[in-house]
């Protein structure tokens, strides 16, 4: 299908945040003032399922979701059916938008994703989107370098299309453990000046990791965009910082509600005032300025984090 990027039940993020704030002794950071349409919840019918190496790409008819969706945003899918014990939703980056049809890439990780992969054309799923903050544009006239690990490349086809339309040169580095875990190599080829492929086992492209290729391409870039596993994001961010380049990372934190209420997706980020706090990947991200993400402290509770004392007292 074409991957061009161009209400049912509205999810009020401000109201949800107010309810959560009232329940907590530590104030939540405000939702960033970004002009985006509110997400909608729809019963989305699967139009078709396409094999993509080790993954599957699902195209779903989801009216209203793709109206103003932007690369970097995501949707959540309910799993297991109405009587299932699988209560948590699963989040997926938008890999394409074509009118009322949106696409996502799914890999089998556990019971929830395996249930999704058992669905076929005609099945209906509960979908909420678009959610989160999209990728920003690079400096005017600047070249963009896209770096992806595995199906982290999902949002990059749409991003490359937008960057091309705005007159930006684009290069991409796509890596994975094996060839079947690469994604969007052929889709990105006509949208980029350079596509470099790496696999850890040498089954496609250069043997190694995406970070092995970056020294060759970073000097020609004005901004870096990365999506993939957290260790990869950390390494890419460090290399971009060493070259003095802005780096925007889309994090792959586990997201359940997708609207900032459940707090399962928090990570430590440095605010504009220099104060570090836990922020919600689903609302304040999933795209972050890499220089502000405290990668070394992910999964920990640093003592200098805003509200750390109260958090420890409540554990």
FENDANOR-V109082 format. One record per backbone hydrogen bond with DSSP energy under -0.5 kcal/mol. CO is the residue of the C=O (numbers start at 1). NH is the residue of the N-H. E is the energy in kcal/mol with one decimal. If there is no record, write none. Layout:
# FENDANOR-V109082
CO:NH:E
CO:NH:E
This chain:
# FENDANOR-V109082
4:6:-0.6
4:97:-0.6
8:10:-0.5
9:41:-1.4
10:12:-0.7
11:13:-1.0
12:16:-2.0
13:17:-2.5
14:18:-2.3
15:19:-2.0
16:20:-2.0
17:21:-2.9
18:22:-1.9
19:23:-0.8
20:23:-0.8
20:24:-0.6
21:24:-1.2
25:27:-0.6
32:34:-2.1
34:36:-1.4
39:11:-1.5
40:42:-0.5
40:129:-2.0
41:9:-0.8
42:44:-0.9
42:127:-2.8
44:125:-3.1
45:61:-3.3
46:122:-2.9
48:59:-2.4
50:57:-3.2
52:55:-1.8
55:52:-2.5
56:58:-0.6
56:106:-3.1
57:50:-2.7
58:60:-0.5
58:104:-2.1
59:47:-3.4
59:48:-1.1
60:62:-0.9
60:102:-2.6
61:45:-1.3
62:65:-1.9
62:66:-0.6
70:73:-2.2
71:135:-2.3
73:72:-0.5
73:94:-2.1
74:131:-2.9
75:92:-2.9
76:128:-2.1
77:90:-2.4
81:84:-1.5
85:87:-1.4
90:77:-2.7
92:75:-2.5
93:105:-0.6
96:103:-2.5
98:101:-1.8
100:62:-3.2
100:102:-0.5
101:98:-3.1
102:60:-3.2
103:95:-2.8
103:96:-1.0
104:58:-2.5
106:56:-1.9
107:109:-0.6
110:114:-2.4
111:115:-2.0
112:116:-1.8
113:117:-2.4
114:118:-0.8
115:118:-0.8
116:119:-1.9
120:123:-2.2
123:46:-3.2
125:44:-3.1
125:127:-0.6
126:78:-2.4
127:42:-2.8
128:76:-2.3
129:40:-2.7
131:74:-2.2
133:287:-0.6
139:142:-2.7
143:222:-3.2
143:223:-1.3
144:146:-0.5
144:171:-2.4
145:225:-2.8
146:173:-3.0
147:227:-2.0
148:150:-0.5
148:175:-2.5
149:152:-1.9
150:153:-1.3
151:154:-1.8
152:155:-0.5
153:156:-1.7
153:157:-0.6
154:157:-0.6
155:159:-1.7
156:160:-2.7
157:161:-2.1
158:162:-2.0
159:163:-2.6
160:164:-2.6
161:165:-2.3
162:166:-1.5
163:168:-2.8
164:167:-1.7
169:144:-2.9
170:193:-3.3
170:194:-0.8
171:146:-3.0
172:196:-2.9
173:148:-2.6
174:198:-2.3
175:150:-3.5
176:200:-1.6
177:201:-1.5
178:181:-1.6
179:182:-1.6
180:54:-3.3
184:188:-2.1
185:189:-1.2
186:190:-0.6
188:191:-1.3
188:192:-0.7
189:192:-1.0
194:172:-2.5
196:174:-2.8
197:206:-2.9
198:176:-1.3
199:202:-0.7
199:208:-2.1
206:199:-2.2
209:212:-1.7
209:213:-0.6
210:213:-1.3
210:214:-1.3
211:215:-0.6
213:216:-1.9
213:217:-0.8
214:217:-1.1
214:218:-3.0
217:220:-1.2
218:221:-1.8
222:246:-0.6
223:145:-2.3
224:248:-3.0
225:147:-3.2
226:250:-2.6
227:149:-1.9
229:233:-2.2
230:234:-2.5
231:235:-2.0
232:236:-2.8
233:237:-2.8
234:238:-1.9
235:239:-1.9
236:240:-2.6
237:241:-2.5
238:242:-1.9
239:243:-0.9
240:243:-0.6
240:245:-2.7
241:244:-1.5
246:224:-2.4
247:249:-0.5
247:290:-3.1
248:226:-2.6
249:251:-0.7
249:288:-2.9
250:228:-0.8
256:89:-0.6
263:266:-0.6
265:281:-1.3
267:279:-2.3
268:294:-2.4
269:277:-2.2
271:274:-2.0
275:271:-3.0
276:306:-3.2
277:269:-2.5
279:267:-1.7
279:281:-0.6
280:283:-0.6
280:284:-2.4
280:285:-0.8
281:285:-0.6
285:133:-2.5
286:251:-2.4
286:288:-0.5
288:249:-2.6
288:290:-0.7
289:292:-2.1
289:293:-0.6
290:293:-1.0
292:270:-3.1
293:295:-1.6
294:297:-1.5
295:298:-1.2
297:300:-2.2
302:305:-1.4
305:308:-2.4
307:311:-2.2
308:312:-2.5
309:313:-2.0
310:314:-1.3
312:315:-1.2
